[in-house]
């Protein structure tokens, strides 16, 4: 059975009638990057086809199910790590006090085969020290899948400063990478991410541009201490945030893969992107955390369909505190359902061929490249942060997004719309309060925001 295919002219006539007194242009929408989103896409709109698949499966799976385990007690962390790996996770990221030295870290990773399960770090400005500790725990195994995830730039930007000059921290990370590159050929060293921009309220273009600028800064620092450009590029993981706006999020992941190809070509190389997608925290609600399960599912969908190599989902209670074992289990199982029951990942780049998603991917890549070039003209990501240029642009975007929520143009389910008056509480684990740090080098901080917070006190 065939169905008639309306022409763009027929659609325009029907849309004009439906809008009555409103002009057809009222269906156009400008996003935070001032990119136009049209109500209809077709071959006539001149969309360039794109194909941005993952380079290969992750150990026979479509993507790497990655979990985040935080804590100060090594035995507790170890139990959580083993539970996640036995429950279907393929890799884990560790954060918290257990990263302080090799002894607590070794206890946290007891009975974990580092040659099979990749282990990453989230140590902030202390990334090099944590990397050295993890290298000791791995005992020189050349097959250990270590992800040092050193990212002093994001730590500097979020905290608004660093214990030493940020240039020294950058050099220390590069030297640490160079020191361990020979012993651990399977390791990755740097995490170049724009999540600090996203969580501060920035646009997609700003987030991706920051990630690219960070990647270039890390590669240049590594080359200066003796690493080859190829080794530095292969040792860089790209980080990106995914949220409940799943079309934009999956297009963002696709755009980052395309942008990375341009960066590696600039070094005369062709190295596939290694993308880690983490769920957004700015989208989460605290008063009523249960709708966060839907938001996190949408974010996981976006990361999977967009082609991320690894996806990390937060616990649904993250906005109230550190997720407990039940929330971490929900986060892990959400990915397993998407992978094994929804069968996401069976098709390479399923968004390819969609006029809207191909167009959106191209537009986001163009906006991100413009932001990247802007940062480079400002002297690079560190100079731009110290001069406040990045923060000023992010603040403008954040204000626009907050205004959209304030005026009702954007809604938050369970917070500004369909509010549950009788909320069921969800438990969280206590989080330690970080001690204030002295800063030898400073910049204006990119402080995280949670858009629901402005409305939760009124409910």
C-alpha angles and dihedrals in degrees: 000000000000129000126210114258111220119223122235088253091056091048090050092052092050093046092050091053092048093050092052105184097005120097120244089243089068087078091065116099128198115210129208090279090052090248116150118239111199126208093232134033126189142150088276090064090069099242115179111225114240134193119191110162129166110268093238145338119283104245092323093317127105092242141354113270100216126186134198119226120185131184153115100228112077096206092051092047092048092053090050093048093050091046091053094047093045089046096058109282116133098199141010139213119212126209137170138042094332088077093064095096143354094259098062089037091054091051090049090055098042111145092009113130102220090193089064107028117049114226122202136186135229101190103139116208090354091063096121093053091049090047090055090050092051091048089055092049091051089058094215096298104165090208096054111126100220124172107193091181094195108183113162092159094064091043090052092047096049097043094041092232149024135232091245132020106300089234088062091051090050091050091046091053091049093049091048090053092048092049094054100035095089096048095045111038091167093056130106119210115188133048111207106190140155094204092112087061093046094049090050090057101267128152127255092255091051092048095050093042090053091049092053092046090050091049092052091048092052094046092049091049091049093049090051091059094047108275118132117247088243093052092048094047093047089048093056122094117198117223126204137171122236123193142172091288087086100175092054092041096052091045087051092056091048091048092052091054091052092046092051090056089058092049094051091047088056086062090048093252140108108217122159119238121256104209126190113191118199126188117256119255096195090068095057128104124217106191094054107021098173097085085057086078088067093045092051092048089053090049091050090049090052094049092048098045092039089059105250113170091219133017126203118191122192123226112268091242095057094114090063100041145300110337116248127224093277094052091047089051090052090051092050095044092048089064093045091053091049091049105037104027104027088038094220110172096040088112125052109239098344090187091067111111096028106125092211098045094043090050092046092048091051093047093049091048090051093050091047093049090051090052091047091052090047091054091048091051087053089059100271133299097299094049091045091052093048090049092049096235096124092046091051093054092046091049090055092052093045091052091052093050093047090050090052090056092044093053096043096248087121125034136202112212111232092015110054097007133034091010116191109223093198106051121190110226122236122206124242134185120248115263121212116243109240115237115244111262129216113238125213091181124035146190135167105281124244093225117200117246132199110203095205092059093077091061105034096079090058095055 
